[in-house]
Amino acid sequence: MKRKKAIKIILIIFLILAFLVGVVPFLLPIRTLEGTQPAMALADADSQFVEVNGLAVHYKKSGEGQPVLILLHGFGASTYSWREVITPLSDYRTVIAYDRPAFGLTERPLSGEWQGLNPYSYEGNLALLIGLMDALGIDKAYLAGNSAGGTLATLAALEHPERVAGLVLVDAANHQVGPSSKALQWVFNTPQMDRLGVLLSRSLSGSQGDQFLGRAWHDPSKITKEMIEGYRKPLQVENWDAALWEHTRSVTDPGLAERLTEISVPTLVITGDDDRIVPTELSVRLSEEIPGASLVLVENCGHVPQEECPQAVIEAISSFIQ
């Protein structure tokens, strides 16, 4: 009798959970965001746009001549994250920073609006990077990537070494790319998560986004109101929330950790000594696993040394390229 009662309770609990997971997401009201604008309406005076693989890509350019240095930002960032270094680094070279799909002012197509590669996947990101170089007439460039931008830079060096003069990996997320779980990938692509994902994206526009930004710095007290506004500006772009979710569910592990010994281009690894997002020891390990790589450890600095400790990054990159 007790066993039957226990089974009945378990069945009821299961049915309640099934209802909550399977039905409730469709009952949640999702209001339309107000005050959003076309990306080009938010452009800065030095903003430029070029069509690559059917997308209007936003970029900024400083300096002229060779070599060319391309800056790749991380998750939740944009060209804004390179503001402290782009001009100083361009004294003797061309420096380009651009917004990856789902970030900044680059066009953000929604599901069903693109053909071919998913622009939010690493494969799509790589095709866009190479396409951007082609569109701007760049045969070969140094690639400097922060966090997930470092993952993309590494992938480019592995798949297109003839286009990469050298790598600068700034707190790169090469050992922390996910989700790698096929079960989690399946969950991310369910109709229920299609609705919930937009709400999860929107949570980054408030205090959760500010907390994430704070974790990226060794000394969060240095983060000004102007910086917060700079990071929030792209959150005024039409469909930013849906596009961010498209990116989140499209990112899978490209398997770089097993291929690091294949890298054949000169490589510099830069990391803050207090990185709480990509632990510093992973960057040290990265420098040891890439053949011939050198390491610069920036003291009293976090996950975004190009913002928190820009002079150290400028000196390290300039020395490496020269």
TORGUSE-517217 format. One line per 3 residues: their letters; for each residue x, y, z of C-alpha. Coordinates in Angstrom, 3 decimals. Example, Ala and Ser with C-alpha at 12.3 -4.5 7.8 and 13.67 -1.06 7.14 Angstrom:
% TORGUSE-517217
as> 12.300/-4.500/7.800 | 13.670/-1.060/7.140
% end
This chain:
% TORGUSE-517217
mkr> 0.000/0.000/0.000 | 2.758/2.380/0.965 | 4.590/1.558/-2.280
kka> 1.526/2.371/-4.389 | 1.110/5.640/-2.548 | 4.785/6.537/-3.122
iki> 4.476/5.736/-6.842 | 1.350/7.901/-7.038 | 3.143/10.834/-5.385
ili> 6.125/10.464/-7.714 | 3.782/10.365/-10.717 | 2.007/13.529/-9.571
ifl> 5.322/15.307/-9.066 | 6.462/14.175/-12.515 | 3.263/15.480/-14.131
ila> 3.603/18.826/-12.351 | 7.217/19.174/-13.479 | 6.276/18.179/-17.028
flv> 3.584/20.862/-17.022 | 5.949/23.489/-15.656 | 8.685/22.675/-18.194
gvv> 6.511/21.918/-21.198 | 3.667/24.417/-20.912 | 4.504/27.318/-18.604
pfl> 7.157/28.853/-20.915 | 4.426/29.346/-23.539 | 2.188/31.066/-20.988
lpi> 4.769/33.651/-19.953 | 4.040/37.037/-21.523 | 6.971/38.483/-23.471
rtl> 6.526/42.193/-24.020 | 7.945/43.972/-27.029 | 11.047/45.988/-26.203
egt> 10.533/49.722/-26.450 | 13.016/52.336/-27.574 | 15.109/50.096/-29.849
qpa> 16.620/51.525/-33.022 | 18.290/50.415/-36.264 | 21.999/49.765/-35.713
mal> 23.126/52.533/-38.053 | 21.136/55.087/-36.041 | 23.492/54.364/-33.112
ada> 26.714/54.645/-35.122 | 29.607/56.811/-33.903 | 31.390/59.408/-35.999
dsq> 34.184/56.925/-36.794 | 31.870/53.961/-37.456 | 32.048/52.228/-40.831
fve> 29.930/49.464/-42.345 | 30.719/46.900/-45.040 | 28.605/44.036/-46.372
vng> 30.133/40.617/-45.717 | 28.307/37.345/-46.408 | 25.032/39.234/-46.601
lav> 25.496/41.066/-43.276 | 26.209/44.734/-42.653 | 29.338/44.533/-40.485
hyk> 30.237/47.440/-38.216 | 33.938/48.224/-37.824 | 36.355/50.951/-36.857
ksg> 39.708/51.586/-38.459 | 42.728/53.527/-37.236 | 46.075/54.142/-38.931
egq> 47.457/53.126/-42.306 | 50.065/50.756/-43.658 | 51.393/47.312/-42.896
pvl> 51.118/45.142/-40.964 | 47.394/44.996/-40.276 | 46.110/44.136/-36.784
ill> 42.514/42.958/-36.346 | 40.944/43.104/-32.868 | 38.314/40.532/-31.868
hgf> 36.131/41.225/-28.823 | 34.621/38.737/-26.375 | 31.104/37.797/-25.265
gas> 28.881/40.752/-24.415 | 31.428/43.246/-25.734 | 31.973/45.132/-29.006
tys> 34.463/47.458/-30.655 | 33.978/49.570/-27.526 | 36.124/47.151/-25.501
wre> 39.194/48.136/-27.595 | 38.690/51.903/-27.234 | 41.794/52.414/-25.050
vit> 44.232/50.651/-27.396 | 43.042/50.984/-31.000 | 44.536/54.427/-31.639
pls> 47.854/53.944/-29.768 | 48.398/50.620/-31.551 | 47.887/52.284/-34.945
dyr> 50.966/54.537/-34.801 | 52.846/52.305/-37.232 | 50.152/50.031/-38.651
tvi> 46.513/49.641/-39.636 | 44.286/48.536/-36.771 | 40.728/47.324/-37.296
ayd> 38.154/46.384/-34.664 | 34.774/45.003/-35.683 | 31.590/43.739/-34.033
rpa> 30.995/40.000/-34.223 | 27.405/38.876/-35.010 | 25.044/39.328/-32.013
fgl> 27.139/42.184/-30.612 | 27.695/45.870/-31.184 | 26.190/47.352/-34.326
ter> 26.729/44.487/-36.770 | 23.508/43.272/-38.405 | 21.644/40.665/-36.336
pls> 19.562/38.279/-38.466 | 16.944/36.154/-36.738 | 16.341/32.437/-37.171
gew> 15.304/31.659/-40.744 | 16.671/34.931/-42.139 | 20.075/33.614/-43.245
qgl> 21.217/31.137/-45.836 | 24.195/28.816/-45.505 | 26.309/28.949/-42.353
npy> 24.728/30.103/-39.105 | 26.419/33.517/-38.612 | 26.362/33.086/-34.825
sye> 28.276/29.797/-34.817 | 32.071/29.669/-34.703 | 32.054/28.397/-38.301
gnl> 29.935/31.390/-39.321 | 32.132/33.755/-37.304 | 35.237/32.389/-39.011
all> 33.693/32.772/-42.470 | 32.759/36.358/-41.585 | 36.298/37.165/-40.398
igl> 37.875/35.857/-43.594 | 35.152/37.550/-45.648 | 35.817/40.856/-43.890
mda> 39.528/40.580/-44.687 | 38.655/39.917/-48.327 | 36.211/42.839/-48.448
lgi> 38.825/45.221/-47.016 | 41.613/43.903/-49.232 | 43.631/42.357/-46.390
dka> 45.669/39.335/-47.462 | 47.251/38.668/-44.069 | 46.856/40.122/-40.598
yla> 47.784/39.771/-36.958 | 44.758/38.715/-34.915 | 44.308/39.860/-31.320
gns> 41.355/38.279/-29.536 | 40.020/38.762/-26.022 | 38.099/35.928/-24.326
agg> 35.784/34.347/-26.958 | 37.483/36.576/-29.535 | 40.660/34.674/-28.697
tla> 38.848/31.425/-29.441 | 37.933/32.758/-32.893 | 41.472/34.011/-33.526
tla> 42.871/30.583/-32.624 | 40.398/28.857/-34.930 | 41.448/31.168/-37.772
ale> 45.129/30.349/-37.209 | 44.342/26.635/-37.378 | 42.033/26.714/-40.395
hpe> 43.618/29.577/-42.376 | 47.276/29.894/-41.286 | 48.123/31.523/-44.628
rva> 45.954/34.527/-43.623 | 47.341/34.929/-40.090 | 50.680/36.674/-39.502
glv> 50.550/36.118/-35.738 | 48.245/35.553/-32.773 | 47.706/37.664/-29.661
lvd> 45.493/35.804/-27.201 | 44.222/38.092/-24.448 | 42.669/36.015/-21.646
aan> 41.447/33.691/-24.393 | 38.669/31.196/-23.676 | 40.318/28.303/-25.509
hqv> 39.865/25.826/-22.663 | 36.393/27.062/-21.691 | 34.148/26.855/-24.740
gps> 30.657/25.440/-24.488 | 28.206/24.069/-24.061 | 29.944/20.813/-24.949
ska> 27.109/18.643/-23.611 | 24.846/17.360/-26.403 | 21.973/17.190/-23.905
lqw> 22.379/20.878/-23.071 | 22.579/21.765/-26.756 | 19.305/19.874/-27.260
vfn> 17.657/21.785/-24.413 | 18.853/25.115/-25.855 | 17.114/24.323/-29.141
tpq> 13.692/23.361/-27.753 | 10.643/25.592/-28.459 | 10.370/26.275/-24.719
mdr> 13.885/27.701/-24.588 | 13.149/29.758/-27.690 | 10.791/31.767/-25.501
lgv> 12.774/31.666/-22.270 | 16.045/32.439/-24.057 | 14.905/35.929/-24.987
lls> 14.079/36.626/-21.338 | 17.482/35.277/-20.268 | 19.163/37.600/-22.756
rsl> 17.241/40.576/-21.420 | 18.481/39.853/-17.905 | 21.939/40.996/-19.052
sgs> 20.633/44.503/-19.652 | 20.341/45.194/-15.930 | 22.132/44.321/-12.725
qgd> 23.244/40.869/-13.928 | 25.096/42.467/-16.819 | 26.721/44.941/-14.437
qfl> 27.795/42.078/-12.153 | 29.344/40.220/-15.101 | 31.242/43.376/-16.077
gra> 32.430/43.783/-12.479 | 33.784/40.216/-12.419 | 35.880/41.031/-15.479
whd> 37.896/43.654/-13.591 | 40.497/43.218/-10.865 | 39.329/46.534/-9.400
psk> 35.643/47.080/-10.257 | 35.728/50.501/-8.596 | 37.460/51.748/-11.753
itk> 34.359/51.043/-13.847 | 32.721/54.386/-14.562 | 29.142/55.240/-15.426
emi> 30.366/56.141/-18.911 | 31.807/52.628/-19.364 | 28.540/51.001/-18.300
egy> 26.682/53.174/-20.800 | 29.200/52.198/-23.493 | 28.467/48.513/-22.898
rkp> 24.718/49.089/-22.768 | 24.543/51.134/-25.967 | 24.251/48.064/-28.274
lqv> 21.317/46.911/-26.142 | 19.305/49.614/-27.902 | 19.630/47.850/-31.267
enw> 16.532/46.225/-32.728 | 16.234/42.501/-31.896 | 19.376/42.512/-29.763
daa> 17.794/40.120/-27.253 | 16.663/37.516/-29.792 | 20.000/37.694/-31.625
lwe> 21.949/37.240/-28.387 | 19.953/34.096/-27.692 | 20.628/32.858/-31.251
htr> 24.337/33.298/-30.510 | 24.117/31.587/-27.114 | 22.451/28.467/-28.445
svt> 24.654/28.341/-31.563 | 28.017/28.235/-29.781 | 29.475/24.771/-29.463
dpg> 32.968/23.679/-28.504 | 35.177/23.743/-31.647 | 37.652/21.388/-29.977
lae> 40.629/23.737/-29.896 | 42.187/22.364/-26.694 | 43.243/19.199/-28.529
rlt> 44.700/21.116/-31.504 | 46.891/23.745/-29.866 | 50.118/21.963/-30.854
eis> 49.103/22.438/-34.505 | 49.395/26.224/-34.321 | 52.245/27.301/-36.592
vpt> 52.133/31.110/-36.357 | 53.972/33.304/-33.802 | 51.823/33.601/-30.675
lvi> 51.700/35.941/-27.699 | 49.516/35.123/-24.697 | 48.487/38.022/-22.445
tgd> 46.545/37.588/-19.207 | 45.656/39.531/-16.125 | 46.972/37.950/-12.934
ddr> 43.455/38.092/-11.409 | 41.194/36.774/-14.150 | 38.031/35.443/-12.535
ivp> 36.288/34.534/-15.796 | 39.024/32.604/-17.617 | 41.299/31.648/-14.696
tel> 44.846/32.940/-15.107 | 46.296/29.441/-14.837 | 44.455/28.473/-18.044
svr> 46.217/31.242/-19.967 | 49.556/30.147/-18.515 | 48.744/26.612/-19.617
lse> 47.787/27.927/-23.058 | 51.181/29.581/-23.474 | 52.861/26.285/-22.611
eip> 50.785/24.215/-25.043 | 51.220/26.424/-28.134 | 54.640/25.824/-29.731
gas> 56.971/28.792/-29.212 | 54.346/30.981/-27.547 | 55.418/33.739/-25.169
lvl> 53.522/34.921/-22.088 | 52.898/38.362/-20.595 | 51.328/38.376/-17.125
ven> 49.788/41.763/-16.279 | 49.801/42.508/-12.562 | 46.712/43.755/-10.730
cgh> 44.542/43.148/-13.756 | 41.500/41.054/-14.600 | 39.842/39.539/-17.657
vpq> 39.944/42.635/-19.875 | 43.487/44.037/-19.563 | 43.025/46.060/-22.762
eec> 40.534/48.119/-20.756 | 41.840/47.924/-17.193 | 45.593/47.984/-17.946
pqa> 45.783/49.307/-21.528 | 49.382/50.545/-21.465 | 50.732/47.101/-20.607
vie> 48.742/45.596/-23.487 | 49.856/48.306/-25.941 | 53.516/47.718/-25.046
ais> 53.224/43.930/-25.225 | 51.477/43.872/-28.602 | 53.709/46.543/-30.130
sfi> 56.839/44.708/-29.026 | 55.477/41.397/-30.336 | 54.610/42.750/-33.788
q> 57.772/44.803/-34.214
% end
